[in-house]
Amino acid sequence: SHHGRAPGAIAQLINTTLRQLVAGMDASDVVGVWNRIYQRQLVSHGMGQATCLAMSGLDQALWDLRGKAVGWPVYKLLGGKSRAVPAYAGGISLGFQPPAELVQEAQALVAQGYRALKLRFGDTVARDIERLIAVRQALGSGVTIMVDANTGYTVSDVRAVMPAMQDAGVLWLEEPFPPHDRRSYRNASELGRSLGVSDKSVRHYVDVLEQAFMVRQLQPWHENVAKRQVKAPKIYVRDSGLLHAMLGLETRQALHRHPKVGASFEGFALETVLRSLSVRSGEAFFWATHGGAELDLLVVRKGKRLGFEFKRSDHPTTTKSMHTALEDLRLERLTVVVPGRASYPLTERIDVRGLANVVDGSAGEKS
């Protein structure tokens, strides 16, 4: 179902699932139809490529119908004319062919007048790099090259491919991860963007900062389940005061208004739990899947598995992700750590515990 490889499956999805969702709705309410599919299908059932393509096809058709109803081209419905922009060629056609064939296709497009091409990545990193080098050498420096990984990469893949992309003068890397995998996007880009250095340098600096106890690299846990799991470490600034200074936050009010307030609490709570339970190196992990399930902290020791979620909320509720972690990771218990002193059960195996009560050393233990 990936990018048009299975048009029959996409058509079946439109004619069954999506049809049942939107039948009877006002066809002119294009945004309303889109939102209904998004909420009822993508949010609850996952961001599969077949669903995205089926949804896009229906969305385009409805915009076209709306334009025909009023006698306007779609561009006018969307805000009117725009100034000309440079066009680039590419997409599926510039994909996983052998390098020599890919070079021939790229040269033919340049002969048509294109001065920018977008190559399809997401194969193995080695083969992606081989194709990129072949195209760059054949076209020279006068043609702009972009690449699109079509959500096929991990953070480790990005780290491996970026030096070759930099050497080849690639303009951008598009969609390396699924759109909902915010953790991977953050880990892949945030430190490099803030420091303005290469990925290789970032990895070196992170290692140095970890040795200086300034950051923590929480390693991913890999469970034997039939799910694609996140492989890249999660990075925390261990000293919340240092984080606030880096963000330029001088007052509590400024912190509470800042978009990183949740990350600040998560990092502080993580360090508090690790200290309170005397968790040693090799006992602490996080767990996440590309389908959206995740666990902020997994402590594994003495044959037991304790899970922790950190929520900056006065009234946390259970989530599908929590139940998935409980079952897939076979957790003894899952503790939701929140600000304050509140402590109470959510379910038989999920407890809420205020951060102020974590310091008693019993976090995650059944009382």
C-alpha positions as CSV (number, residue, x, y, z in Angstrom):
1,S,0.0,0.0,0.0
2,H,3.0,2.3,0.0
3,H,2.8,5.2,-2.4
4,G,0.7,3.7,-5.0
5,R,2.1,0.2,-5.0
6,A,-1.3,-1.4,-4.2
7,P,-4.0,0.8,-5.8
8,G,-6.6,-2.0,-5.4
9,A,-6.1,-2.0,-1.7
10,I,-6.5,1.8,-1.5
11,A,-9.6,1.7,-3.7
12,Q,-11.1,-1.0,-1.4
13,L,-10.4,1.2,1.6
14,I,-12.2,4.2,0.1
15,N,-15.2,2.1,-1.0
16,T,-15.6,0.4,2.4
17,T,-14.1,2.0,5.6
18,L,-14.0,5.7,4.4
19,R,-17.3,5.4,2.7
20,Q,-19.0,4.3,5.9
21,L,-17.3,7.2,7.8
22,V,-18.5,10.0,5.5
23,A,-21.7,8.8,3.8
24,G,-24.4,11.4,4.3
25,M,-22.0,14.3,5.1
26,D,-22.2,17.6,3.1
27,A,-19.8,17.1,0.2
28,S,-19.0,20.8,0.2
29,D,-17.7,20.6,3.8
30,V,-14.3,19.4,2.6
31,V,-12.5,20.3,5.9
32,G,-15.2,18.6,7.9
33,V,-14.9,15.4,5.9
34,W,-11.1,15.5,6.3
35,N,-11.4,16.0,10.1
36,R,-13.8,13.1,10.5
37,I,-11.6,10.7,8.7
38,Y,-8.6,11.9,10.6
39,Q,-10.3,11.6,14.0
40,R,-12.1,8.3,13.4
41,Q,-9.5,6.5,11.4
42,L,-6.0,7.9,11.5
43,V,-5.9,8.9,15.2
44,S,-7.5,5.7,16.4
45,H,-6.1,3.2,14.0
46,G,-2.7,4.5,13.0
47,M,-1.1,6.5,10.3
48,G,-0.8,3.8,7.7
49,Q,0.2,4.9,4.2
50,A,-2.9,3.3,2.6
51,T,-5.2,5.3,4.8
52,C,-3.3,8.5,4.1
53,L,-3.4,8.0,0.3
54,A,-7.1,7.0,0.3
55,M,-7.9,10.1,2.4
56,S,-5.8,12.3,0.1
57,G,-7.6,11.0,-3.0
58,L,-11.0,11.7,-1.5
59,D,-9.9,15.1,-0.3
60,Q,-8.7,16.1,-3.7
61,A,-11.9,14.9,-5.4
62,L,-14.1,16.9,-3.0
63,W,-12.1,20.0,-3.6
64,D,-12.5,19.5,-7.3
65,L,-16.3,19.0,-7.0
66,R,-16.5,22.1,-4.8
67,G,-14.7,24.1,-7.5
68,K,-16.9,22.8,-10.3
69,A,-20.0,23.7,-8.3
70,V,-19.0,27.4,-8.2
71,G,-17.1,27.5,-11.5
72,W,-13.8,28.2,-9.9
73,P,-10.4,26.4,-10.3
74,V,-9.3,24.8,-7.0
75,Y,-6.3,27.2,-6.7
76,K,-8.8,30.1,-6.4
77,L,-10.7,28.3,-3.6
78,L,-7.5,27.9,-1.7
79,G,-6.6,31.6,-1.9
80,G,-6.0,32.6,-5.4
81,K,-3.0,32.9,-7.6
82,S,0.5,32.7,-6.3
83,R,3.8,33.8,-7.9
84,A,5.7,31.3,-9.9
85,V,8.0,29.0,-8.1
86,P,10.8,26.8,-9.4
87,A,9.6,23.2,-10.2
88,Y,11.5,20.1,-9.4
89,A,11.1,16.6,-10.8
90,G,11.1,13.3,-8.9
91,G,9.0,11.2,-6.7
92,I,8.4,7.5,-7.1
93,S,10.0,7.4,-10.5
94,L,13.4,8.4,-9.1
95,G,13.4,5.5,-6.7
96,F,15.1,2.2,-6.1
97,Q,16.5,1.5,-9.5
98,P,20.1,0.4,-10.1
99,P,22.4,3.5,-10.1
100,A,23.0,3.4,-13.8
101,E,19.3,3.4,-14.6
102,L,18.6,6.1,-12.1
103,V,21.3,8.3,-13.7
104,Q,19.7,7.8,-17.1
105,E,16.3,8.9,-15.8
106,A,17.8,11.9,-14.0
107,Q,19.7,13.0,-17.1
108,A,16.5,12.8,-19.2
109,L,14.7,15.1,-16.7
110,V,17.5,17.6,-16.8
111,A,17.3,17.5,-20.6
112,Q,13.7,18.5,-20.3
113,G,14.7,21.7,-18.4
114,Y,14.5,20.7,-14.8
115,R,17.3,22.1,-12.6
116,A,16.2,20.4,-9.4
117,L,15.4,16.7,-8.7
118,K,14.1,14.8,-5.7
119,L,15.4,11.3,-5.2
120,R,13.5,8.6,-3.3
121,F,15.4,7.3,-0.2
122,G,14.3,4.7,2.3
123,D,16.0,1.6,0.9
124,T,19.1,0.5,2.8
125,V,21.4,3.4,3.7
126,A,24.3,1.9,1.7
127,R,22.2,1.7,-1.5
128,D,20.7,5.1,-0.9
129,I,24.2,6.6,-0.7
130,E,25.4,4.7,-3.7
131,R,22.5,6.1,-5.8
132,L,23.0,9.6,-4.5
133,I,26.7,9.6,-5.3
134,A,26.1,8.3,-8.8
135,V,23.5,11.0,-9.6
136,R,25.6,13.8,-8.2
137,Q,28.7,12.7,-10.1
138,A,26.6,12.4,-13.4
139,L,24.8,15.7,-13.1
140,G,27.5,17.9,-11.6
141,S,27.0,20.8,-9.2
142,G,24.5,22.7,-11.4
143,V,21.5,20.6,-10.4
144,T,19.9,20.9,-7.0
145,I,19.2,17.5,-5.3
146,M,16.6,16.8,-2.6
147,V,15.8,13.4,-1.1
148,D,12.6,11.9,0.4
149,A,12.9,8.9,2.7
150,N,9.1,8.3,2.7
151,T,9.1,7.6,6.5
152,G,11.4,4.7,6.0
153,Y,14.3,5.7,8.2
154,T,15.3,5.4,11.8
155,V,17.3,8.0,13.7
156,S,20.3,5.8,13.3
157,D,19.8,5.7,9.5
158,V,19.6,9.5,9.4
159,R,22.8,9.7,11.4
160,A,24.5,7.4,8.9
161,V,23.3,9.0,5.8
162,M,23.7,12.7,6.7
163,P,27.5,13.0,6.1
164,A,27.0,11.6,2.5
165,M,24.1,14.0,1.9
166,Q,26.2,16.9,3.2
167,D,29.1,16.0,0.9
168,A,26.7,15.8,-2.1
169,G,25.2,19.2,-1.3
170,V,21.6,17.8,-0.8
171,L,19.2,20.7,-0.1
172,W,16.8,18.8,2.2
173,L,15.9,15.4,3.6
174,E,12.1,15.0,3.5
175,E,10.0,12.9,5.8
176,P,12.6,10.6,7.3
177,F,10.2,9.4,10.0
178,P,6.4,9.0,10.2
179,P,4.7,12.3,10.9
180,H,3.5,11.3,14.4
181,D,7.0,10.1,15.5
182,R,7.8,13.4,17.2
183,R,10.4,11.8,19.4
184,S,12.6,10.8,16.5
185,Y,12.3,14.2,14.8
186,R,13.3,15.8,18.1
187,N,16.3,13.6,18.7
188,A,17.5,13.9,15.1
189,S,17.3,17.6,14.8
190,E,17.1,19.5,18.1
191,L,20.7,19.4,19.3
192,G,22.1,19.9,15.8
193,R,19.9,22.8,15.2
194,S,20.8,24.5,18.5
195,L,24.5,23.9,18.2
196,G,24.8,24.5,14.5
197,V,27.2,21.6,13.9
198,S,27.3,18.4,12.0
199,D,25.6,15.2,13.1
200,K,29.0,13.6,13.8
201,S,30.0,16.5,16.0
202,V,26.6,16.3,17.8
203,R,27.1,12.6,18.7
204,H,30.6,13.4,20.0
205,Y,29.3,16.4,22.1
206,V,26.4,14.3,23.5
207,D,28.8,11.6,24.6
208,V,31.0,14.3,26.2
209,L,28.0,15.9,28.0
210,E,26.9,12.5,29.2
211,Q,30.3,11.7,30.7
212,A,30.1,15.1,32.4
213,F,26.7,14.1,33.9
214,M,25.0,17.0,32.1
215,V,22.8,14.9,29.8
216,R,21.4,11.4,30.0
217,Q,21.0,9.2,27.0
218,L,18.2,6.8,27.9
219,Q,18.6,3.7,25.8
220,P,15.6,2.0,24.0
221,W,14.3,-1.3,25.2
222,H,13.6,-3.9,22.5
223,E,10.9,-6.3,23.3
224,N,10.2,-9.5,21.2
225,V,6.9,-8.2,19.8
226,A,5.7,-7.9,16.2
227,K,6.0,-4.1,16.2
228,R,8.5,-1.7,14.7
229,Q,10.3,-0.3,17.7
230,V,12.2,3.0,18.2
231,K,16.0,2.3,18.2
232,A,17.5,5.7,18.9
233,P,18.3,6.8,22.5
234,K,16.3,9.5,24.2
235,I,18.3,12.5,25.4
236,Y,17.5,14.5,28.6
237,V,19.2,17.4,30.2
238,R,19.8,16.1,33.7
239,D,19.9,19.5,35.5
240,S,16.5,21.2,35.1
241,G,18.1,24.5,36.2
242,L,20.6,24.2,33.4
243,L,17.8,23.5,31.0
244,H,15.8,26.6,32.2
245,A,19.0,28.7,31.8
246,M,19.5,27.5,28.3
247,L,15.9,28.4,27.5
248,G,16.2,31.8,29.0
249,L,13.6,31.2,31.7
250,E,14.0,33.4,34.7
251,T,10.6,33.0,36.5
252,R,8.2,30.3,37.3
253,Q,5.6,32.0,35.2
254,A,7.9,32.0,32.2
255,L,8.5,28.3,32.6
256,H,4.7,27.5,32.9
257,R,4.1,29.4,29.6
258,H,7.0,27.8,27.7
259,P,6.3,24.9,25.3
260,K,9.1,22.9,26.9
261,V,7.5,22.9,30.4
262,G,6.3,19.3,29.9
263,A,9.8,18.2,28.8
264,S,11.2,20.0,31.8
265,F,8.9,18.1,34.2
266,E,9.6,14.8,32.5
267,G,13.4,15.2,32.8
268,F,13.2,16.3,36.4
269,A,10.8,13.5,37.4
270,L,12.9,11.0,35.6
271,E,16.0,11.9,37.5
272,T,14.1,11.9,40.8
273,V,12.8,8.4,40.2
274,L,16.2,7.1,39.2
275,R,17.8,8.5,42.3
276,S,15.0,7.4,44.7
277,L,15.1,3.8,43.4
278,S,18.9,3.8,43.2
279,V,18.6,2.6,39.6
280,R,22.0,1.6,38.2
281,S,23.3,1.9,34.7
282,G,21.9,-0.9,32.5
283,E,18.6,-1.0,34.5
284,A,16.8,2.0,33.0
285,F,15.3,2.2,29.5
286,F,12.5,3.8,27.5
287,W,10.3,2.0,25.1
288,A,8.4,3.2,22.0
289,T,7.0,1.9,18.8
290,H,6.5,3.6,15.5
291,G,2.8,3.0,15.9
292,G,2.6,5.5,18.8
293,A,2.8,3.3,21.9
294,E,5.5,4.4,24.4
295,L,6.7,4.2,28.0
296,D,8.8,7.1,29.4
297,L,10.8,4.9,31.8
298,L,11.2,1.1,32.1
299,V,13.2,-0.2,35.1
300,V,14.4,-3.8,34.7
301,R,16.1,-5.5,37.6
302,K,16.0,-8.6,39.7
303,G,13.5,-10.2,37.3
304,K,11.0,-7.4,37.7
305,R,9.8,-4.8,35.2
306,L,8.5,-1.4,36.5
307,G,7.0,1.2,34.2
308,F,6.8,4.9,34.7
309,E,4.9,7.6,32.8
310,F,5.5,11.3,33.6
311,K,2.5,13.5,33.2
312,R,2.3,17.2,34.1
313,S,-1.4,16.9,34.9
314,D,-3.6,17.1,38.0
315,H,-6.0,14.4,36.8
316,P,-4.2,11.9,34.5
317,T,-6.2,9.1,32.9
318,T,-5.2,5.8,31.5
319,T,-4.4,5.7,27.8
320,K,-4.2,3.0,25.1
321,S,-0.4,3.4,25.2
322,M,-0.3,2.6,28.9
323,H,-2.3,-0.6,28.4
324,T,-0.2,-1.6,25.4
325,A,3.0,-1.1,27.5
326,L,1.6,-3.1,30.4
327,E,0.8,-6.1,28.2
328,D,3.6,-6.0,25.7
329,L,6.3,-5.4,28.3
330,R,4.8,-7.7,30.9
331,L,5.1,-4.9,33.6
332,E,4.6,-5.7,37.3
333,R,3.1,-2.2,37.7
334,L,2.9,1.1,35.9
335,T,3.2,4.3,37.9
336,V,2.0,7.7,36.5
337,V,4.2,10.3,38.2
338,V,2.5,13.8,38.5
339,P,3.3,17.0,40.3
340,G,2.4,17.3,43.9
341,R,1.5,14.7,46.5
342,A,-1.5,12.9,45.2
343,S,-1.3,9.1,45.3
344,Y,-4.2,6.8,44.2
345,P,-4.9,3.8,42.0
346,L,-6.2,4.2,38.4
347,T,-6.6,0.5,37.8
348,E,-5.4,-2.7,39.5
349,R,-2.0,-2.3,37.9
350,I,-1.7,1.4,37.3
351,D,-1.1,3.9,40.1
352,V,-0.8,7.7,40.2
353,R,1.9,9.0,42.5
354,G,2.8,12.6,43.2
355,L,6.4,13.5,42.6
356,A,6.8,14.7,46.2
357,N,6.0,11.1,47.4
358,V,8.4,9.5,45.1
359,V,11.4,10.3,47.3
360,D,10.2,7.8,49.9
361,G,11.8,5.1,47.6
362,S,8.6,3.2,47.0
363,A,7.7,4.5,43.6
364,G,6.6,1.6,41.4
365,E,6.3,-0.8,44.4
366,K,2.9,-2.0,45.4
367,S,2.0,-0.7,48.8
